[in-house]
C-alpha cells in the first residue's frame, strides 16, 4: 500500500509539533520558578529600609536634658556664710551673744538632745538677771539684803527668764540644786560678784535659711574658735539651741 507524498509530509509535520510541545511542557516549571524567584527578591528589596534614610549630620551631639532650676537650688548647701564689717560683728555680739558669753557658756558643748545641766542654766540667770533683781530690792528695802546672806527668789521669776532664752521646761529647771520645792523658790547668795575678761570677737556668721538659724563663731584672746547657734523666731525673738556644734 502506498502513501501519497502529501500525506507523508503531513505526518512528519505533526510529529515535529508534538515533539516541540513536549519540550516546552518539560521546561515550563523551571522557567516559572525562575520568574517567581525574581519577583520575591524584588519584593524583599522593597521592604528592607534603606540605611541612608534620615542620615545624621556628622559631629551632631545628643541633646542635653534641661536641668530643673528648683532641683539645682535644693542640691545647694543650706548654710551661707555672711561677710560682715567690724561694726556689724560687734552688733551681732551685742544683740545675740552678750548674755551667753557673760555667763561663760561660750566654751560649753551642747545641743537640744544634750542640754546644759539645770545648774548651768540657773547660772545663766545669776550672771544676767540676778544683779538687776537685787538692785530693785536694794532700792525698795535696803535692810533686807544687809540682814540676809541668802535670798529666795520665786521660781516664776527665774523660770520665765531662762525659758525666754532656752527651749527647756520648768520641771527640768527645778532639778537644780538650789531649787527649794517647799516654797517654790531658788536660793541665791546676796553677796555675789561677777568676774570678767576680754569679750570674744565675732569671726563669721553662718546662716541656714531653711532652719532659721545662725551659727556665730568667735575667736577668743588665745585664738580659739568658739561658737553658739541660735534659732530665730520672728524679728526680735531667738533661742540658744547649741554650743560649739
Helices and strands as residue ranges (DSSP letters): H 5-47, H 69-75, E 79-82, H 86-92, I 93-97, H 98-102, H 118-128, H 130-140, H 142-147, E 150-154, H 155-163, H 170-173, E 179-180, E 185-189, E 201-208, E 213-219, E 225-233, E 237-243
